[in-house]
Amino acid sequence: MRILILGAGKVGGTLAESLAREAFDITLVDNDIGVLEELRDKLDIQTVHGSGSHPDVLRQAGADDADMLIAVTASDEVNMVACQVCYSLFRTPIKIARIRSSSYMTGDDFFSRDHMPIDVLINPEEVVMDNIRQLLEHPGALQVLDFANGRVQLVAVKAHYGGPLVGQELRFLRERMPNVDTRVAAIFRRGQAIDPQSDTVIEVDDEVFFIAASKHINAVMAELRQVERPYKHIMIAGGGYIGLRLAKSIEPFFSVKVLEIDPQRAEQIAEELDSALVLNVDVTNRELLLEENIEQCDAFCAVTNDDEVNIMSSLMAKRLGVRQVMTLISKPAYVDLVQGGDIDIAISPEQATTSSLLTHVRRADVVKVHSLRRGAAEAIEAIAHGDDKSSKVVGRAVRDVELPPGTSIGAIVRGEQVFVAHDEVVVEPDDHIILFLVDKRQVAAVERLFQVGITFF
């Protein structure tokens, strides 16, 4: 597949690196020749210097025979014009654009072939806001991922000392919870993946990924760590796009304070919020945070546009007594440095956006993709097609599906029914299969597994 990426910023660069590992034919376009040279030296990709919205630059980049355009420059307008040019001049089949401004979201089919021909819209801030909201709804979770329209969730938690299952074999999970169906999809211990078997013993600080119907998630979490009381008081550092949208989303359910250093911005967002309290405060000022009773906060969400401010305010909040801190970090190198210490959860907008985009480059009938552990692992929701003669999946019990190494089936969704993928469950046509890959290099093998033989047609 030939993919044309416009914009070599954090999202474009991260995406190019991720796709180049999978042997896609990638061409990257940007105005910054220095960034292009750096990425070209590091990755096996082609680069073109110039504006991504100019027809001559797009032609030079190979838009006339590209299978997909992904426009993720810093400008909504450049991204939109590029999609229009690729549609009108080059008939590019799939056009994906990052659109950040809510002003363009008119709800009147503006993004359609008759008006602005964009097939898929990506909004990184919206993705990040949804991720944080999910984490606030599940205290103690490191990651919460939705599948099958929210019927199933894959959750990552760290096993804490004192958790009922710590020091026990996995088989005891079913014995302790006979009425809850769940499956441990993967365990990461000291950064290394462990294939979970029934006799695998959970250790303190294991990162455990488990899958279950959404209504059972909190019950399973309680078995892996001490029960966390629900969050009540939330403090948001930063009143930008993410901070405002997050506050709007959660203010009906939590007591919310928003801290914003710019007095005009603070006044503006205060008018847009109903019950949330907006304070014109420097989030790195210890005395001011103490005046606002930060020690009574259950969660501190640092979502300013400055990584250093987010990190420093989060470290301060943790040491002042906040139960959990979530920190927005744009620089990938910082994520590995800070997560797991005083900062409980580091959130990467680039990684979240990459997950959204990967759904559209998978070759099988893939509904959703989540990139995990900084891109090393992946969770996929794929649809099984065909019959027992044309498919390598349909008509087979889970134990008989020949999965690539390091791949496991976590759950099967059939209509409204959720089946945790125990060995005897048989796959039927149109089932949604949720798979966990501890090694992303096996993605191509999983795609081939779900491709239907020609005899089906």
Steps between C-alpha positions, in 0.01 A plus 500: 500500500631844402431759769561873470541682834485879512666654804819376667409628847455279803192322364628465143846391612363246749261361240771478232726311740221260598396425140857477367559211743220312323653540154243745364619725215508836681560849359518787748446866398592804709630858474782435747787342306702441818229285658455309172872422477508379859203265445632380163832404660322310777218335302467320169268761346492754217473870577391804297566861605215744441145597591264207528211691343681587172408276203858493364637387837231233533572378145872482580416301814308244293141598575391378156549136604475520881247273670455731797560862601548583869510878552622585851672837456453765770250684276138383462475701181808339340366157592159576346640649180735204457205259522307708245797505260557126535132435435464735202834443325627160608191304608680373811272224640527575875554848644553549875545843659571635844247775572535672836270802484145435616384780266517257209279243674174640365310172509360577150698242299767759430762225481353311206581454132258778407676753723833408662600146391658361817427135579625493860538785752754473781492732801793424738367715782164321491674162515711607799198644680312171457800305634523713814125482562512119481785492752307722741205260478725205594721603795833316501500407129808579290310471172137438402417404142153459348404235244174400333336838564586489868365149571851370575796672665867416520651641819859523622567510875808467716472216752548651845618337821194383691289429191300176543659331196860613553708188570223278361475306174270643233264200526383637835347804326215285367459326836475832686263651241278216369238743368746729316654390172843654438831411341851628563629590153859584596732565791804727483756439774796737525428610144493148352188325369389178668261256333226457764413138576266359764796431730664844453548669837427875518779697667502845660546776236399275209321699230194287429280543191161334542186503289138471610152634434495867601264444793751262665816711469502656849432163663802341327721798587416449867653150483833629368552793735353652812157648433523866404220725620336697216647836410305807613731802482686562173751778430585585138820695432457690176192657347587444135296294255556170683453649848176675403353197321598271787343732758177521296490123469549417868346793693158330529662208685791647701596807698736671253755781529677636191828689546592743219791748509365737231238731663311562174484130418391423857214747471400363160481135606322589824212629287486170307490272804202440729612362836879477461701764689759687289800657675760737356797314653857405405491119522866484609446733801509274808345752738206569270437128454495454878255789531269311262515190725678289243562229760124427494502431125453143381649559154718770344494526119781713354400589141675831422687545170837481677648157585732642765216685675289184491778287647602745773143576610419127506804416713407780739137388516601142579729608780230723642268203542297450177398133458565476127662731248452484122744693287474599135844460339566571133870406485526119472837494677340648812224237524729210589698718739211608721231230497509256789666738745315782672302552179239227483392532137680676213266569207646543152273681251718373214454139608125547542473653153712227345260240642208674330683510168619138508140380477489626142824344375437143612430265209240271658151617601627685807257712702734638763870506586665608825876547512636396841821538698636782285427313177666166588169312545160529338137408564278442196128451444450306175189354338498134398363436149448195283424142600690200631643432150610851402602638841783403736287622793128438439370162617801438723520490876735756652750226592516391132568845350866511395601831652840661438749488791418744780138545382192413702124528445347686794130511418240437232200728454196360320223756472426605859670193647854509640698175522833504677716288271542173688642207301166338413327813357436459124533797265198575279468724191486874578635453853712788626829355629714699745866397480804603703846504338797535733723527191379748239716330237231229483235740365546382139452137605178592686373686192561192284317288755180704448518520120238289326599245237391558139268196516263699722419732211 
